[in-house]
Amino acid sequence: MTASFATETIESARRMLTARLAAAGIDSAALEARTLTGEVLGLDLTGLIAQGLRRLNEDDAARLDAFAQRRLAGEPVARILGKKEFWGLPLKLSADTLVPRADTETVVEAALDVLRAEGRIQAALRIADLGTGSGAILLALLTELPAATGVGTDLSAAALDTARTNAQGVGLTTRAQFLVSDYGDGLSGPFDLIVSNPPYIPSADIAMLSPEVRDHDPHLALDGGRDGLDAYRRIAPQAVSLLATDGLLVLEIGQGQDSAVSRLATAAGLAVMESARVDLAGIGRAIVARKIALRKPD
């Protein structure tokens, strides 16, 4: 029988939870225990310390027990909390959305770097986020591009409900709209920027993913087909049709997919500017391509 947090102080409960998570092999046990305890009690780190000797009431102890059991069963903390920060934005999650990851911020950084270098940060850009999920990439970009507007597409109407809630939560409902669509199908260009974090895990590899991902992220957002490239085969030609001349396509990619995705982009008629923008771990995580003007015959 797992020890209960009943009668424990906030400090002792947090330490007990840390020990239980660490014993289960969770590397960030102390941080996760602090996060879960703080969520139950509505306290930040300062509050947890200041009220450390206060004893948990019965309801708080039961709720912390429930959180602990879910985490020990492999459910990610973000799923337990139903929220995750991305690019400094507090975003809600649902069963139909991926948990936004820090790696995906590489897509935002790559797009902004090009736009900044070209002096277009203040421009009235039009953005499309294909397979938007929680809306993370689109909303992050709109916070940095004050005159831009955007549309996020997804096959899941439930995911788009979550994205709309997130747009409302960060004050971007007037600049972001969300449509049920298979990537860019049904959209009307031109767009200045198209971004996407599509499914890119080869179907046979999904069973080998960590339980946090395999058992809790929607498979629709993970499964990239036999070689992991199905989504890129769809998106690259769509981007050529939807982008304005000199418009940008920025795609998240899986480890080792830079050459293959770059070839697909080039074959579709795009000019690859950067084939492997690296994430914080030094892994190629995004490609940047541009739609260039067709040369007129001499």
Contacts in CASP RR format, 6 or more apart in sequence:
PFRMAT RR
TARGET T0000
AUTHOR 0000-0000-0000
METHOD contacts of the structure
MODEL  1
MTASFATETIESARRMLTARLAAAGIDSAALEARTLTGEVLGLDLTGLIA
QGLRRLNEDDAARLDAFAQRRLAGEPVARILGKKEFWGLPLKLSADTLVP
RADTETVVEAALDVLRAEGRIQAALRIADLGTGSGAILLALLTELPAATG
VGTDLSAAALDTARTNAQGVGLTTRAQFLVSDYGDGLSGPFDLIVSNPPY
IPSADIAMLSPEVRDHDPHLALDGGRDGLDAYRRIAPQAVSLLATDGLLV
LEIGQGQDSAVSRLATAAGLAVMESARVDLAGIGRAIVARKIALRKPD
2 20 0 8 1.000
2 65 0 8 1.000
2 68 0 8 1.000
2 69 0 8 1.000
3 16 0 8 1.000
3 20 0 8 1.000
4 61 0 8 1.000
4 65 0 8 1.000
5 13 0 8 1.000
5 16 0 8 1.000
5 17 0 8 1.000
5 56 0 8 1.000
5 60 0 8 1.000
5 61 0 8 1.000
5 64 0 8 1.000
5 65 0 8 1.000
5 68 0 8 1.000
6 56 0 8 1.000
6 58 0 8 1.000
6 61 0 8 1.000
6 62 0 8 1.000
7 55 0 8 1.000
7 56 0 8 1.000
7 61 0 8 1.000
8 16 0 8 1.000
8 55 0 8 1.000
8 56 0 8 1.000
8 61 0 8 1.000
9 52 0 8 1.000
9 53 0 8 1.000
9 54 0 8 1.000
9 55 0 8 1.000
9 56 0 8 1.000
10 37 0 8 1.000
10 41 0 8 1.000
10 43 0 8 1.000
10 48 0 8 1.000
10 51 0 8 1.000
10 52 0 8 1.000
10 53 0 8 1.000
10 54 0 8 1.000
10 55 0 8 1.000
10 56 0 8 1.000
11 48 0 8 1.000
11 52 0 8 1.000
11 53 0 8 1.000
13 37 0 8 1.000
13 56 0 8 1.000
13 61 0 8 1.000
13 64 0 8 1.000
14 33 0 8 1.000
14 34 0 8 1.000
14 37 0 8 1.000
14 48 0 8 1.000
15 33 0 8 1.000
17 33 0 8 1.000
17 36 0 8 1.000
17 37 0 8 1.000
17 64 0 8 1.000
17 68 0 8 1.000
18 29 0 8 1.000
18 30 0 8 1.000
18 33 0 8 1.000
18 34 0 8 1.000
19 29 0 8 1.000
20 68 0 8 1.000
20 72 0 8 1.000
21 29 0 8 1.000
21 32 0 8 1.000
21 33 0 8 1.000
21 68 0 8 1.000
21 71 0 8 1.000
21 72 0 8 1.000
22 29 0 8 1.000
22 30 0 8 1.000
24 72 0 8 1.000
26 32 0 8 1.000
26 71 0 8 1.000
32 71 0 8 1.000
32 77 0 8 1.000
34 45 0 8 1.000
34 48 0 8 1.000
35 77 0 8 1.000
35 81 0 8 1.000
36 64 0 8 1.000
36 67 0 8 1.000
36 68 0 8 1.000
36 71 0 8 1.000
36 77 0 8 1.000
36 80 0 8 1.000
36 81 0 8 1.000
37 43 0 8 1.000
37 48 0 8 1.000
37 64 0 8 1.000
38 44 0 8 1.000
38 48 0 8 1.000
39 67 0 8 1.000
39 81 0 8 1.000
40 60 0 8 1.000
40 63 0 8 1.000
40 64 0 8 1.000
40 67 0 8 1.000
41 48 0 8 1.000
41 51 0 8 1.000
41 56 0 8 1.000
41 60 0 8 1.000
43 51 0 8 1.000
56 64 0 8 1.000
67 80 0 8 1.000
70 79 0 8 1.000
70 80 0 8 1.000
71 77 0 8 1.000
71 80 0 8 1.000
74 211 0 8 1.000
74 212 0 8 1.000
74 215 0 8 1.000
74 216 0 8 1.000
75 212 0 8 1.000
75 215 0 8 1.000
75 216 0 8 1.000
76 99 0 8 1.000
76 212 0 8 1.000
76 216 0 8 1.000
78 84 0 8 1.000
78 93 0 8 1.000
78 99 0 8 1.000
79 93 0 8 1.000
79 99 0 8 1.000
79 216 0 8 1.000
82 92 0 8 1.000
82 93 0 8 1.000
82 94 0 8 1.000
83 90 0 8 1.000
83 91 0 8 1.000
83 92 0 8 1.000
83 93 0 8 1.000
84 91 0 8 1.000
84 93 0 8 1.000
84 99 0 8 1.000
84 100 0 8 1.000
84 134 0 8 1.000
85 91 0 8 1.000
86 100 0 8 1.000
86 104 0 8 1.000
86 105 0 8 1.000
86 134 0 8 1.000
86 136 0 8 1.000
86 140 0 8 1.000
87 105 0 8 1.000
87 108 0 8 1.000
87 136 0 8 1.000
87 139 0 8 1.000
87 140 0 8 1.000
87 143 0 8 1.000
89 136 0 8 1.000
89 139 0 8 1.000
89 140 0 8 1.000
89 143 0 8 1.000
89 166 0 8 1.000
89 170 0 8 1.000
90 169 0 8 1.000
90 170 0 8 1.000
91 100 0 8 1.000
91 134 0 8 1.000
91 135 0 8 1.000
91 136 0 8 1.000
91 139 0 8 1.000
91 166 0 8 1.000
92 134 0 8 1.000
92 162 0 8 1.000
92 165 0 8 1.000
92 166 0 8 1.000
93 99 0 8 1.000
93 134 0 8 1.000
93 162 0 8 1.000
94 134 0 8 1.000
94 158 0 8 1.000
94 159 0 8 1.000
94 161 0 8 1.000
94 162 0 8 1.000
95 158 0 8 1.000
95 218 0 8 1.000
96 133 0 8 1.000
96 156 0 8 1.000
96 158 0 8 1.000
96 159 0 8 1.000
96 162 0 8 1.000
96 218 0 8 1.000
97 133 0 8 1.000
97 134 0 8 1.000
97 156 0 8 1.000
97 159 0 8 1.000
97 162 0 8 1.000
97 163 0 8 1.000
97 218 0 8 1.000
97 221 0 8 1.000
98 133 0 8 1.000
98 134 0 8 1.000
98 197 0 8 1.000
98 217 0 8 1.000
98 218 0 8 1.000
98 221 0 8 1.000
98 222 0 8 1.000
99 216 0 8 1.000
99 217 0 8 1.000
100 134 0 8 1.000
100 136 0 8 1.000
102 279 0 8 1.000
102 280 0 8 1.000
103 252 0 8 1.000
103 279 0 8 1.000
103 280 0 8 1.000
103 281 0 8 1.000
103 283 0 8 1.000
103 285 0 8 1.000
104 136 0 8 1.000
104 137 0 8 1.000
104 197 0 8 1.000
104 252 0 8 1.000
104 285 0 8 1.000
105 140 0 8 1.000
106 252 0 8 1.000
106 277 0 8 1.000
106 278 0 8 1.000
106 279 0 8 1.000
106 284 0 8 1.000
106 285 0 8 1.000
106 286 0 8 1.000
107 137 0 8 1.000
107 195 0 8 1.000
107 197 0 8 1.000
107 250 0 8 1.000
107 251 0 8 1.000
107 252 0 8 1.000
107 285 0 8 1.000
107 286 0 8 1.000
108 137 0 8 1.000
108 140 0 8 1.000
108 141 0 8 1.000
108 144 0 8 1.000
108 195 0 8 1.000
109 277 0 8 1.000
110 250 0 8 1.000
110 274 0 8 1.000
110 277 0 8 1.000
110 286 0 8 1.000
110 288 0 8 1.000
111 141 0 8 1.000
111 193 0 8 1.000
111 195 0 8 1.000
111 248 0 8 1.000
111 250 0 8 1.000
111 288 0 8 1.000
112 121 0 8 1.000
112 141 0 8 1.000
112 144 0 8 1.000
112 145 0 8 1.000
114 248 0 8 1.000
114 273 0 8 1.000
114 288 0 8 1.000
115 121 0 8 1.000
115 123 0 8 1.000
115 125 0 8 1.000
115 145 0 8 1.000
115 193 0 8 1.000
115 248 0 8 1.000
120 192 0 8 1.000
121 144 0 8 1.000
121 145 0 8 1.000
122 145 0 8 1.000
122 146 0 8 1.000
122 147 0 8 1.000
123 145 0 8 1.000
123 147 0 8 1.000
123 148 0 8 1.000
123 192 0 8 1.000
124 147 0 8 1.000
124 148 0 8 1.000
124 149 0 8 1.000
125 145 0 8 1.000
125 147 0 8 1.000
125 148 0 8 1.000
125 149 0 8 1.000
125 192 0 8 1.000
125 193 0 8 1.000
126 148 0 8 1.000
126 149 0 8 1.000
126 150 0 8 1.000
126 189 0 8 1.000
126 190 0 8 1.000
126 191 0 8 1.000
126 192 0 8 1.000
126 193 0 8 1.000
127 138 0 8 1.000
127 141 0 8 1.000
127 142 0 8 1.000
127 145 0 8 1.000
127 148 0 8 1.000
127 149 0 8 1.000
127 150 0 8 1.000
127 151 0 8 1.000
127 191 0 8 1.000
127 192 0 8 1.000
127 193 0 8 1.000
127 194 0 8 1.000
127 195 0 8 1.000
128 150 0 8 1.000
128 151 0 8 1.000
128 152 0 8 1.000
128 153 0 8 1.000
128 184 0 8 1.000
128 187 0 8 1.000
128 191 0 8 1.000
128 193 0 8 1.000
128 194 0 8 1.000
128 195 0 8 1.000
128 242 0 8 1.000
129 135 0 8 1.000
129 137 0 8 1.000
129 138 0 8 1.000
129 141 0 8 1.000
129 150 0 8 1.000
129 151 0 8 1.000
129 152 0 8 1.000
129 153 0 8 1.000
129 194 0 8 1.000
129 195 0 8 1.000
129 196 0 8 1.000
130 152 0 8 1.000
130 153 0 8 1.000
130 183 0 8 1.000
130 184 0 8 1.000
130 194 0 8 1.000
130 195 0 8 1.000
130 196 0 8 1.000
130 198 0 8 1.000
130 235 0 8 1.000
130 238 0 8 1.000
131 152 0 8 1.000
131 153 0 8 1.000
131 154 0 8 1.000
131 155 0 8 1.000
131 183 0 8 1.000
131 196 0 8 1.000
131 197 0 8 1.000
131 198 0 8 1.000
131 221 0 8 1.000
132 138 0 8 1.000
132 152 0 8 1.000
132 153 0 8 1.000
132 154 0 8 1.000
132 159 0 8 1.000
132 160 0 8 1.000
132 163 0 8 1.000
132 178 0 8 1.000
133 154 0 8 1.000
133 156 0 8 1.000
133 159 0 8 1.000
133 160 0 8 1.000
133 162 0 8 1.000
133 163 0 8 1.000
133 221 0 8 1.000
134 159 0 8 1.000
134 162 0 8 1.000
134 163 0 8 1.000
134 166 0 8 1.000
135 152 0 8 1.000
135 162 0 8 1.000
135 163 0 8 1.000
135 166 0 8 1.000
135 167 0 8 1.000
135 176 0 8 1.000
135 178 0 8 1.000
136 166 0 8 1.000
137 195 0 8 1.000
137 196 0 8 1.000
137 197 0 8 1.000
138 150 0 8 1.000
138 151 0 8 1.000
138 152 0 8 1.000
138 163 0 8 1.000
138 176 0 8 1.000
138 195 0 8 1.000
139 163 0 8 1.000
139 166 0 8 1.000
139 167 0 8 1.000
139 170 0 8 1.000
139 172 0 8 1.000
139 176 0 8 1.000
141 148 0 8 1.000
141 193 0 8 1.000
141 195 0 8 1.000
142 148 0 8 1.000
142 149 0 8 1.000
142 150 0 8 1.000
142 172 0 8 1.000
142 175 0 8 1.000
142 176 0 8 1.000
143 170 0 8 1.000
143 172 0 8 1.000
148 175 0 8 1.000
149 175 0 8 1.000
149 176 0 8 1.000
150 175 0 8 1.000
150 176 0 8 1.000
150 177 0 8 1.000
151 176 0 8 1.000
151 177 0 8 1.000
151 178 0 8 1.000
151 179 0 8 1.000
151 187 0 8 1.000
152 160 0 8 1.000
152 163 0 8 1.000
152 176 0 8 1.000
152 177 0 8 1.000
152 178 0 8 1.000
152 179 0 8 1.000
153 178 0 8 1.000
153 179 0 8 1.000
153 180 0 8 1.000
153 181 0 8 1.000
153 182 0 8 1.000
153 183 0 8 1.000
153 184 0 8 1.000
153 187 0 8 1.000
154 160 0 8 1.000
154 163 0 8 1.000
154 178 0 8 1.000
154 180 0 8 1.000
154 181 0 8 1.000
155 180 0 8 1.000
155 181 0 8 1.000
155 182 0 8 1.000
155 220 0 8 1.000
156 180 0 8 1.000
156 218 0 8 1.000
156 220 0 8 1.000
157 180 0 8 1.000
159 218 0 8 1.000
160 178 0 8 1.000
160 179 0 8 1.000
160 180 0 8 1.000
163 176 0 8 1.000
163 178 0 8 1.000
164 173 0 8 1.000
164 178 0 8 1.000
167 173 0 8 1.000
167 176 0 8 1.000
167 178 0 8 1.000
179 187 0 8 1.000
181 187 0 8 1.000
182 234 0 8 1.000
183 196 0 8 1.000
183 198 0 8 1.000
183 231 0 8 1.000
183 234 0 8 1.000
183 235 0 8 1.000
183 238 0 8 1.000
184 235 0 8 1.000
184 238 0 8 1.000
184 242 0 8 1.000
185 238 0 8 1.000
187 242 0 8 1.000
189 241 0 8 1.000
189 242 0 8 1.000
189 243 0 8 1.000
189 244 0 8 1.000
190 242 0 8 1.000
190 243 0 8 1.000
190 244 0 8 1.000
190 245 0 8 1.000
190 247 0 8 1.000
191 242 0 8 1.000
191 243 0 8 1.000
191 244 0 8 1.000
191 247 0 8 1.000
192 243 0 8 1.000
192 244 0 8 1.000
192 247 0 8 1.000
192 248 0 8 1.000
193 247 0 8 1.000
193 248 0 8 1.000
193 249 0 8 1.000
193 250 0 8 1.000
194 235 0 8 1.000
194 239 0 8 1.000
194 242 0 8 1.000
194 243 0 8 1.000
194 247 0 8 1.000
194 248 0 8 1.000
194 249 0 8 1.000
194 250 0 8 1.000
195 249 0 8 1.000
195 250 0 8 1.000
195 251 0 8 1.000
196 231 0 8 1.000
196 235 0 8 1.000
196 250 0 8 1.000
196 251 0 8 1.000
196 252 0 8 1.000
197 251 0 8 1.000
197 252 0 8 1.000
198 224 0 8 1.000
198 231 0 8 1.000
198 232 0 8 1.000
198 235 0 8 1.000
198 251 0 8 1.000
198 252 0 8 1.000
199 220 0 8 1.000
199 221 0 8 1.000
199 222 0 8 1.000
199 223 0 8 1.000
199 224 0 8 1.000
199 225 0 8 1.000
199 228 0 8 1.000
199 230 0 8 1.000
199 231 0 8 1.000
200 224 0 8 1.000
200 228 0 8 1.000
200 229 0 8 1.000
200 231 0 8 1.000
200 232 0 8 1.000
200 252 0 8 1.000
200 253 0 8 1.000
200 254 0 8 1.000
200 257 0 8 1.000
201 209 0 8 1.000
201 222 0 8 1.000
201 223 0 8 1.000
201 224 0 8 1.000
201 228 0 8 1.000
202 224 0 8 1.000
202 225 0 8 1.000
202 226 0 8 1.000
202 227 0 8 1.000
202 228 0 8 1.000
203 223 0 8 1.000
203 224 0 8 1.000
203 225 0 8 1.000
203 226 0 8 1.000
203 228 0 8 1.000
204 226 0 8 1.000
206 214 0 8 1.000
206 219 0 8 1.000
206 222 0 8 1.000
206 223 0 8 1.000
207 214 0 8 1.000
209 222 0 8 1.000
213 222 0 8 1.000
224 230 0 8 1.000
224 231 0 8 1.000
227 260 0 8 1.000
228 257 0 8 1.000
229 257 0 8 1.000
229 260 0 8 1.000
229 261 0 8 1.000
229 264 0 8 1.000
232 251 0 8 1.000
232 253 0 8 1.000
232 260 0 8 1.000
232 261 0 8 1.000
232 264 0 8 1.000
232 265 0 8 1.000
233 264 0 8 1.000
235 249 0 8 1.000
235 251 0 8 1.000
236 249 0 8 1.000
236 264 0 8 1.000
236 265 0 8 1.000
236 267 0 8 1.000
236 268 0 8 1.000
236 270 0 8 1.000
237 268 0 8 1.000
239 249 0 8 1.000
239 265 0 8 1.000
239 268 0 8 1.000
239 270 0 8 1.000
239 289 0 8 1.000
239 291 0 8 1.000
240 268 0 8 1.000
240 269 0 8 1.000
240 270 0 8 1.000
240 291 0 8 1.000
243 249 0 8 1.000
243 291 0 8 1.000
244 291 0 8 1.000
245 291 0 8 1.000
245 292 0 8 1.000
245 293 0 8 1.000
246 290 0 8 1.000
246 291 0 8 1.000
246 292 0 8 1.000
246 293 0 8 1.000
247 290 0 8 1.000
247 291 0 8 1.000
248 288 0 8 1.000
248 289 0 8 1.000
248 290 0 8 1.000
248 291 0 8 1.000
249 265 0 8 1.000
249 270 0 8 1.000
249 288 0 8 1.000
249 289 0 8 1.000
249 290 0 8 1.000
249 291 0 8 1.000
250 286 0 8 1.000
250 287 0 8 1.000
250 288 0 8 1.000
250 289 0 8 1.000
251 261 0 8 1.000
251 265 0 8 1.000
251 286 0 8 1.000
251 287 0 8 1.000
251 289 0 8 1.000
252 285 0 8 1.000
252 286 0 8 1.000
253 261 0 8 1.000
253 276 0 8 1.000
253 284 0 8 1.000
253 285 0 8 1.000
253 286 0 8 1.000
253 287 0 8 1.000
254 283 0 8 1.000
254 284 0 8 1.000
254 285 0 8 1.000
255 283 0 8 1.000
255 284 0 8 1.000
256 284 0 8 1.000
258 275 0 8 1.000
258 276 0 8 1.000
258 284 0 8 1.000
258 287 0 8 1.000
259 275 0 8 1.000
261 287 0 8 1.000
262 272 0 8 1.000
262 275 0 8 1.000
262 287 0 8 1.000
262 289 0 8 1.000
265 272 0 8 1.000
265 287 0 8 1.000
265 289 0 8 1.000
266 272 0 8 1.000
266 289 0 8 1.000
269 291 0 8 1.000
270 289 0 8 1.000
270 290 0 8 1.000
270 291 0 8 1.000
270 292 0 8 1.000
271 289 0 8 1.000
271 290 0 8 1.000
271 291 0 8 1.000
271 292 0 8 1.000
272 287 0 8 1.000
272 288 0 8 1.000
272 289 0 8 1.000
273 288 0 8 1.000
273 289 0 8 1.000
273 290 0 8 1.000
274 286 0 8 1.000
274 287 0 8 1.000
274 288 0 8 1.000
275 287 0 8 1.000
276 284 0 8 1.000
276 285 0 8 1.000
276 286 0 8 1.000
276 287 0 8 1.000
277 284 0 8 1.000
277 285 0 8 1.000
277 286 0 8 1.000
277 287 0 8 1.000
277 288 0 8 1.000
278 284 0 8 1.000
278 285 0 8 1.000
279 285 0 8 1.000
END
